[in-house]
Amino acid sequence: QAALDRLDASHGVFALIREGRRLRSTTFFSRALRKGCALLYGTEDESMFESEGAALRAAGLSAPYDRALDVSGTAVALADVRSIDRDHWDSSRYRQVIRVDPYLYPFSVPERDDRGTEAERFGSIFSSVLEEQLADQGLSDVPANLDDFVSFAIESLKRRRARGAIGYKIASAYVRSLRFERVARAYAAEQYDAIVSGRHGDHMAVTDYLATRIAMDAGEHGIPLQIHTGMGHPEPGMYIGNANPLNLESFLIQPELNQTQIVLIHGAYPFT
């Protein structure tokens, strides 16, 4: 709470939150807030979010979320976050799903020059997570060849599962089309070598190959693979058509993925 108060004093965080709610007061959003408030606090007065929320936060970082899970009858919440601090979050109620996208872009995400796009932000997140995982295995840079990179990725995922992760997730619809193609290992390795040596290489082929390889790993270990389809929360510059689940047909039809459990998240809206 002290940290939140400092942020509020410096940046007016709570006023920004209130203004954000006002700007998002569509019929649906406003109604959802009122309904949630009624379920949590017994009244549709949205001011209760701040007063009751402050009291809950005083009880612990996870207390508001614990309360929401209790009210909604939700046994376990899954979060696609880098890690979960077990000093604050109960391992029986909050479980990690690993975004595997950092392993799909050893060099960079596809460049975009669209108006208002936030693809670069996702690229920055993917890159920083990849650097963390490389450092976790004592590496300062991506391996020099594709096979070594795959070995690193599989070992990294194994370590993260051992720390409690129970699922994988592909969120690449924010930066590219979900049309992952089948790519031969030899071609992908050739393109990886070209990029490492500073020559022009087919980045997309490398990414597509890695997506299949990691999806295979999910199937081999009984790990569900979530794939972001449809809208989710539409970032500026996100092409909704890229997130059409039909783009996944050539990817999912690969026999190597017969054992992989696929979960299409967000209801594929607007392709429902």
C-alpha positions in Angstrom: 0.0 0.0 0.0 2.9 2.4 0.8 4.3 1.9 -2.7 0.9 2.6 -4.2 0.6 5.7 -2.1 4.0 6.9 -3.4 2.9 6.3 -7.0 -0.3 8.2 -6.4 1.5 11.1 -4.9 4.0 11.3 -7.8 1.8 10.5 -10.7 -1.9 10.7 -9.6 -2.4 7.0 -10.3 -5.8 6.7 -8.6 -7.1 9.8 -10.5 -5.8 8.2 -13.8 -7.7 5.0 -12.9 -10.9 6.9 -12.3 -10.5 8.8 -15.6 -9.8 5.5 -17.4 -13.0 4.1 -16.0 -14.9 7.2 -17.2 -13.4 6.9 -20.7 -14.3 3.2 -20.9 -17.9 3.7 -19.6 -19.5 1.8 -22.5 -22.7 0.1 -21.6 -21.0 -3.3 -21.4 -18.0 -2.1 -19.4 -20.0 0.0 -17.0 -22.5 -2.8 -16.4 -19.7 -5.3 -15.8 -18.2 -3.0 -13.2 -21.5 -2.6 -11.4 -22.2 -6.3 -11.5 -18.8 -7.1 -10.2 -19.1 -4.5 -7.5 -22.5 -6.0 -6.4 -21.1 -9.5 -6.3 -18.0 -8.5 -4.3 -19.4 -5.8 -2.0 -23.2 -6.2 -2.1 -23.8 -2.8 -3.8 -23.5 -1.4 -7.3 -21.8 1.8 -5.9 -18.5 1.7 -7.8 -16.9 3.9 -5.2 -16.8 0.7 -3.1 -14.0 -0.5 -5.4 -11.6 2.0 -3.9 -12.7 1.9 -0.2 -13.2 -1.9 0.0 -10.3 -2.5 -2.3 -8.0 -0.6 0.0 -9.1 -2.7 2.9 -8.6 -5.9 1.0 -5.1 -4.8 -0.2 -4.2 -4.1 3.5 -4.9 -7.8 4.1 -2.2 -8.8 1.5 -1.3 -8.4 -2.2 -3.5 -11.3 -3.4 -6.4 -10.6 -1.1 -8.6 -8.8 -3.7 -7.9 -11.6 -6.2 -8.6 -14.3 -3.6 -12.0 -12.6 -2.9 -12.8 -12.5 -6.6 -12.0 -16.2 -7.0 -14.2 -17.0 -4.0 -17.1 -15.0 -5.3 -16.9 -16.5 -8.8 -16.4 -20.0 -7.6 -13.1 -20.2 -9.4 -10.7 -22.9 -8.1 -7.5 -21.8 -9.9 -6.4 -18.7 -11.8 -3.9 -19.1 -14.7 -1.6 -16.2 -15.5 0.7 -15.8 -18.5 3.3 -13.9 -16.5 7.1 -14.2 -16.3 7.0 -15.7 -12.8 4.9 -15.8 -9.7 6.2 -14.6 -6.4 5.2 -17.4 -4.0 5.7 -15.1 -1.0 2.4 -13.5 -2.0 0.5 -15.8 -4.3 -0.8 -19.2 -3.1 0.6 -22.0 -5.4 -2.7 -23.9 -5.1 -4.7 -21.0 -6.5 -2.4 -19.2 -8.9 -0.6 -21.1 -11.6 1.7 -20.0 -14.4 1.2 -20.4 -18.1 4.4 -19.8 -20.0 4.3 -17.5 -23.0 6.6 -19.4 -25.4 6.9 -16.4 -27.9 10.3 -15.4 -26.5 11.6 -18.7 -27.8 10.1 -18.1 -31.3 12.0 -15.0 -32.0 15.8 -15.6 -31.3 16.7 -12.4 -33.2 13.7 -10.1 -33.4 9.9 -9.9 -34.1 8.8 -9.0 -37.6 9.3 -5.3 -38.2 6.1 -3.1 -38.5 5.6 0.5 -39.6 1.9 0.7 -39.1 0.3 3.8 -37.5 -0.1 3.4 -33.7 1.2 -0.2 -33.5 2.4 -1.6 -30.2 4.0 -4.6 -31.8 7.4 -3.2 -30.7 6.3 -3.3 -27.1 5.6 -7.0 -27.4 8.9 -7.5 -29.2 10.7 -5.8 -26.3 8.9 -8.0 -23.8 9.8 -11.1 -25.7 13.4 -10.1 -26.0 13.8 -9.3 -22.3 12.3 -12.6 -21.3 14.6 -14.5 -23.7 17.6 -12.7 -22.2 16.5 -13.8 -18.7 16.1 -17.4 -19.8 19.5 -17.4 -21.6 21.2 -16.0 -18.4 19.4 -18.6 -16.3 21.4 -21.2 -18.3 24.6 -19.3 -18.2 24.4 -18.0 -21.8 25.1 -14.4 -22.8 23.7 -14.7 -26.3 21.6 -17.0 -28.5 23.3 -20.3 -29.5 25.2 -20.3 -32.8 23.1 -22.9 -34.5 19.4 -24.0 -34.6 19.8 -27.3 -32.9 21.6 -25.8 -29.9 18.9 -23.1 -29.7 16.2 -25.8 -29.7 18.1 -27.7 -26.9 18.3 -24.4 -24.9 14.6 -23.7 -25.4 13.5 -27.2 -24.4 15.7 -27.2 -21.3 14.5 -23.8 -20.3 10.9 -24.9 -20.6 11.7 -28.0 -18.5 13.2 -25.8 -15.8 10.1 -23.5 -15.7 7.7 -26.5 -15.5 9.8 -27.8 -12.6 9.1 -24.4 -10.9 5.4 -24.9 -11.2 4.3 -23.8 -14.8 1.4 -26.0 -16.0 0.8 -24.7 -19.6 2.2 -22.9 -22.6 0.8 -20.0 -24.6 1.4 -18.5 -28.0 0.5 -14.7 -28.0 2.1 -14.0 -31.4 -1.2 -12.8 -33.0 -0.1 -9.4 -31.6 2.9 -9.2 -33.9 2.2 -11.5 -36.9 -0.3 -13.8 -38.5 -1.2 -17.1 -36.9 -0.4 -18.8 -40.2 2.5 -20.8 -39.0 3.7 -23.0 -41.9 5.3 -26.4 -41.8 9.1 -25.9 -42.3 11.8 -28.5 -42.8 14.5 -28.6 -40.1 17.2 -28.4 -42.8 15.8 -25.2 -44.3 15.2 -23.6 -40.9 18.7 -24.4 -39.8 20.1 -22.9 -43.0 18.2 -19.7 -42.4 19.2 -19.6 -38.8 22.9 -19.9 -39.8 22.4 -17.1 -42.4 21.0 -14.7 -39.8 23.7 -15.5 -37.2 26.4 -14.8 -39.8 24.9 -11.4 -40.6 23.4 -12.5 -44.0 19.8 -12.1 -45.0 17.8 -15.0 -43.7 14.1 -16.1 -43.6 13.2 -15.1 -40.0 9.6 -16.4 -40.5 10.8 -19.8 -41.4 12.9 -20.0 -38.2 9.9 -18.9 -36.1 7.5 -21.3 -37.8 9.9 -24.2 -37.2 10.4 -23.3 -33.6 6.6 -23.0 -33.0 6.1 -26.6 -34.3 9.0 -27.8 -32.2 7.7 -26.2 -29.0 4.2 -27.4 -29.7 5.6 -30.9 -30.0 7.3 -30.5 -26.7 3.9 -29.6 -25.2 2.4 -32.8 -26.6 5.3 -34.9 -25.4 4.8 -33.7 -21.8 1.1 -33.5 -21.7 1.2 -29.7 -21.5 -1.8 -27.7 -22.9 -0.9 -25.1 -25.4 -3.1 -22.0 -25.4 -3.1 -19.9 -28.6 -4.4 -16.3 -28.6 -7.1 -16.1 -31.3 -9.4 -13.3 -32.0 -9.6 -10.0 -30.2 -8.5 -10.6 -26.6 -7.6 -7.0 -25.6 -6.9 -5.4 -29.0 -3.6 -3.5 -28.8 -3.2 -0.5 -31.2 -2.1 -1.8 -34.6 -3.2 -5.4 -34.0 -4.6 -6.9 -37.2 -7.7 -8.8 -36.1 -7.5 -10.9 -39.3 -4.1 -12.2 -38.3 -5.7 -13.7 -35.2 -8.3 -15.6 -37.2 -8.1 -19.2 -35.8 -8.5 -20.5 -39.4 -5.0 -19.3 -40.0 -3.9 -22.2 -37.7 -5.1 -24.9 -40.0 -1.8 -25.7 -41.7 -0.1 -25.6 -38.4 -2.4 -27.8 -36.4 -2.9 -30.4 -39.2 0.8 -31.5 -38.8 0.8 -35.1 -37.6 3.7 -34.3 -35.2 1.1 -32.3 -33.2 -1.5 -35.1 -32.9 -0.8 -35.4 -29.1 -0.8 -31.7 -28.4 -3.7 -30.3 -26.5 -4.7 -27.0 -28.1 -6.8 -24.4 -26.3 -8.1 -21.5 -28.5 -8.5 -18.6 -26.0 -10.8 -15.5 -26.0 -13.6 -17.4 -27.7 -12.0 -16.5 -31.1 -14.1 -13.3 -31.0 -15.1 -11.9 -33.5 -14.8 -15.2 -35.3 -17.1 -16.9 -32.8 
